[in-house]
Amino acid sequence: MLVLASIAVYFIAQTLAWLQINGQFIWPWMKEHKMLISIGGIPISYLLIVASDYAYDGLDGKVWPGRFLAFAIGMVVFTILTSVLLGEGVTVKSGVSLFLALIIIVLQLL
C-alpha cells in the first residue's frame, strides 16, 4: 500500500515539477516571473521527500527501487505532458524509453 502511495505522490510531484519547469513555454507570464515560479520548488521538494519515505518503507528499507520508481514515473509524466500540452509527439526512440520506464514501474511492483 505504501508503494502505491509513493507512486501517487511521485506522480503529483513530477507533474508539478514539469509545470514549473516547462510552463514558461505555455504561459508567457511564467517566463517573466521565474523567481516567483521557483518558490514552487519548496512544496515539490516536500512531496518528493514524502514519496521517497513511502517508497523506502514500502520497499523493505531499500533506496534504489524508489529511485527507479521516481525516474520511471518522471519519464511517463514528461511524455504525457509534453505530448498533450506542447504537442511534441513521441518518436520511436522516446517511445522505447517510455516502454522501458513502464517496465521499471511494473518490476518494482512485483
WOTA-V224993 format. One record per backbone hydrogen bond with DSSP energy under -0.5 kcal/mol. CO is the residue of the C=O (numbers start at 1). NH is the residue of the N-H. If there is no record, write none. Layout:
<<CO/NH> <CO/NH>>
This chain:
<<1/5> <2/6> <3/7> <4/8> <5/9> <6/10> <7/11> <8/12> <9/13> <10/14> <11/15> <12/16> <13/17> <14/18> <15/19> <16/20> <17/21> <18/22> <19/23> <22/25> <23/26> <23/27> <26/28> <27/30> <27/31> <28/31> <28/32> <29/33> <31/34> <33/37> <34/38> <35/39> <36/39> <37/40> <38/41> <39/42> <40/44> <41/45> <42/46> <43/47> <44/48> <45/49> <46/50> <47/51> <48/52> <49/53> <50/54> <51/55> <52/56> <53/57> <54/58> <55/59> <56/61> <56/62> <57/60> <59/62> <63/67> <64/68> <65/69> <66/70> <67/71> <68/72> <69/73> <70/74> <71/75> <72/76> <73/77> <74/78> <75/79> <76/80> <77/81> <78/82> <79/83> <80/84> <81/85> <81/86> <82/86> <82/88> <83/87> <87/89> <89/91> <91/95> <92/96> <93/97> <94/98> <95/99> <96/100> <97/101> <98/102> <99/103> <100/104> <101/105> <102/106> <103/107> <104/108> <105/109> <106/109> <106/110> <107/110>>
